[in-house]
Amino acid sequence: MTSRHLALCAVALLFASAAHSQTPQTLSVPPDSPRWDLQGQAKATEYQGRKCLLLDGGAAILKDFEMRDGVIDVDVATPAKRGFFGFDIRLDQDGTNYDEIYLRQHESGLSDAMQYTPVLNTGRNWQIFNGPGFTGAVDIPRDVWFHLRLEVTGAQAKLYVKDMDQPALVMDDLKSGIQKGQVALYTLTGETYFSNFEVRTTPDAPWERHLPPMPPNTLTKWSISPSYDGLARNLEHPLTPAESAVIPPERCSLRWSLSTGRI
């Protein structure tokens, strides 16, 4: 076989691999499937005549599966008066960075009954992110089955609660930056049951962040310099040449005086 033929075969294999990766895949995973990695207070059980997963401060991670874009469908029922339950998507290999979308039944009908937060290095950041694209009002049924759907498309997502025609929460800018990873059901607390789980991948959409408009003169980008011991130096004196040398010039356009509090 000539080098030209080898090159053509390599190109054909590349296109075939790319086409396969874009082929939609649908998985319906029963609650007793060995594909679930059950963590914390999580187990397969029955509730109101249905086989389901019970989570109460636990998670069910789908093994051997990663999703970039796709649709997740599941039925949910919760008798708990207080709780946090929903989806974790695009978990990285360590499970420390991902996007989390959840409902809070004790806030049913209020402006933060459902919420989205990026999880960064295991830290939930709901204190920072709120308002349109992050929180919203919805009525959460008590102790009856209802449907949840999460559509993930590039850097955006839509959460549907009961009504599959209009999204209850539209997330315009997923903040974690993770573009592909595992998916999971989870509860932070509160007895919650999950049934009829299905996930369907969709072709990758362009990754376009939709940043919200910011007021004029808002600082949206910043950097942190190396740390300096403020007690060991005179804060009225400028940095020494050695100290300044470790700060790249592009970071010197904005400086803050610890002593005067002036820019």
N, C-alpha and C positions, 0 to 999 in steps of 0.2 A: 504494500500500500504506500502510495506516494505521500510526501509531506503535505501536499495540497489536500489530499483525501483525509488525512488525519485532522487537519485544521477544520475541514468542513464537518467532520464527525463531532469534533469538540464543540463547535458552534451549535450543532443540532442538539447535542446533549444539554447544553446550557439553556437553550430555549425550551426544551422539554421539561427541564427541572423547574424553570421559572413558571411555565404553564401549570405544572403540577402544584406548585406552591400557592397558585392563585385559584385552584379548583375548590369550590365551596364544599365544606364538610359539615355534616350534621350528626350530632351525637345526642342520643337520649339515654341518660344514665340513671338506672334505678337506684333506690337508696341503699340496697344491700350489695351494690357492685363493688368488687375489689379495686376498682379504679379510684375510689374515694380514699384520700388520705385524711382520716378523721383525727382532729387535734382538739385537746381540751375536753370540754363537756359536749361531746358529739357522738351520736349513735343512730343506727337504723332502728325504726320502731313503727308502730301504727297509731294513727290518730284520726278520730272521726271517720273510721272505716277506710282510711287510706294508708298504704305503705308510704313511709316518708322518713326524712332525716330530722332528728331532734337536735337542735343546737341551743346551748344555754351557757354562753361564755366559751364558745368554741368555734371551730372552722372545719369546713369540708373542702379540701383542695383537690381538684381534678388532676390525677397523675397522668404523666405521659401525654400531655396536651398543652400546647401554647397557642395563644390567640393574639393576633394583631387587631384586625377589625372583625366584628361579628355581632350576633344577636343572642342574648341569653334570656330564656323564658323559664319561669318557675311559679308554682302556686305556693302561697304562704298562709299560715294561720298562727296567731299568737294569742294565748289567754293572759299573757303577762300585762300588768298595769303599767310597767315601766320597762323600757328596753331600747336596744340599738341593734338593728338587723339589716342585712343587705348583701352587697356584692363587693368583693375585692377583685380587681382586674389588673392584668399585665404585671403580676408579681415577678420581680427579678429572681435570679438564681438563689440569692440568700433570703428571699422573702422579707427584705427590709425596706424596699421601695416599691410603691404601687399606687394605684388610685382606688379610693374607697367611696362607695355610694350607699347610703343607708337611710332607714326610716326610724323615727322615734315615736312610739305609740303614746307615750305620756305627753307629747306635744301635738297630738292629733288636732288638726284644724288651725294650728298656729303657724306663724311665718317661718318657723324652723322645724317643721314636722319632718321634713326630709332634707338631707344635707350631703354635699360632696366635699371631700377633703383629699389632697394628696398626702400620702404617707411617705416621709423622707427619713431614712435611717431609723425606722420604726416609730418615728414621732408623728402623731396626728396633729394637723395644723388648723383645726376648725376655728381657733380663736382669731386667726388672721383672715380667713376667707369666709365671707358671708354676703348676703344680698343676691341679686340676679346672677344666675350661673352657678351659685353655690348652695343657696338655701331656698326653700319654698314651702307654701302651705298645701296640705292635702289631708283629707279625712282618712284615717287608718281604721279599718274595720276591726272589731274585737271578737276574737275567738270564732271566726268564720273564714273559710278559704276565699282568697282573692288572688288575682294574678299580678305578677310583676314582669316587666320586660325592660331590658337594658340594651340599647343599640349603641354600639361603639364604632365610630367612623373617624379615622385619623386622630386628630387632637381634640375631637368633640365627642359628646355622648348625649343620649336622651334617655330619660327614665319615664316609663309608663306605669301608672298605678291604677288598676281596675280598667280604666278606659284606654283601649288600644288605638284610638283614633287621634287623640291629642296628648302629647307628652306633658307630664306633670312638672318635670324639671329638665331644662335644657342647659347643658354644660358646654359653654363655648370655648373653653380653654383648659384642657386637662393639664395640670401643672407638674406632674411627676417627671414628665419627659421620657418615661419608659414606653417604648413603642411596641414591645411584644413580650408576653410572659404568660404565666399560668392564670387560671381563674379559680375563684373560690366563693362559696357561700359562707357567711360568718354572722355571729352575734357577739357583741361586746358583753351584753348581759340581757337576760329576759328570755324565758322559755318560748322558743319559736320553732315551728315545723315547716319543712320544705318538701314539696312533692312535684312530680311531673317535670323534673329538670331536663332542659334541652338547650344545647348551644349549637349555633350555626355560624360558621365562618363566612365572611363575605370578602370580595376582592378588595385589596388595599386601596384606600382613597389617598389622595395627596395629603401630606402632613402640613397643614396650614394652621398656625396659631391665630386665633381671633382675640387679640388683646382688647380689653375694654378701654374706652376713651379716658384719658387722664386730664385733670385740671392743668392749666398752664403753669409752668415753672415747677412741676412735680419731679422730684428725683426718682427715676425708674431704674437706674443702673449705678452701682457703686462697688468699690473694692475695699478690702480691709488690709491695712499695712501689717508688717510684723509687729508683734507686741513689744512695748517698752515699759520698763518699770518706772511709773510716775513718781514714786517716792524716792527713787535713787537718782533723780536728776532735777535740775532747775527748769521748770516748765516755761520760764520766760525766755530761755535760750533756744535757738534753733537746733535742729538735728546736726550732729557731727557729720563730716564728709563720709565717714565709714557707714553711718546709719542711713544717710541719704542714698548711698550707692546701692543698697539692696532693694530700694523702691524703684520700679520701672518708671521712666519719665511720664508715661501716659497716665500714671496714677497720681501725679503731682499737681493736676489742675485744680483740685479741691482739697483744702487742708482745714482742719478744725483745731482751734487753739483750746487746749484743756483749761487754760488759766482764765481766758476772757470769754470763752463760749462764742467767739466770732468766727465767721468763715472768711 
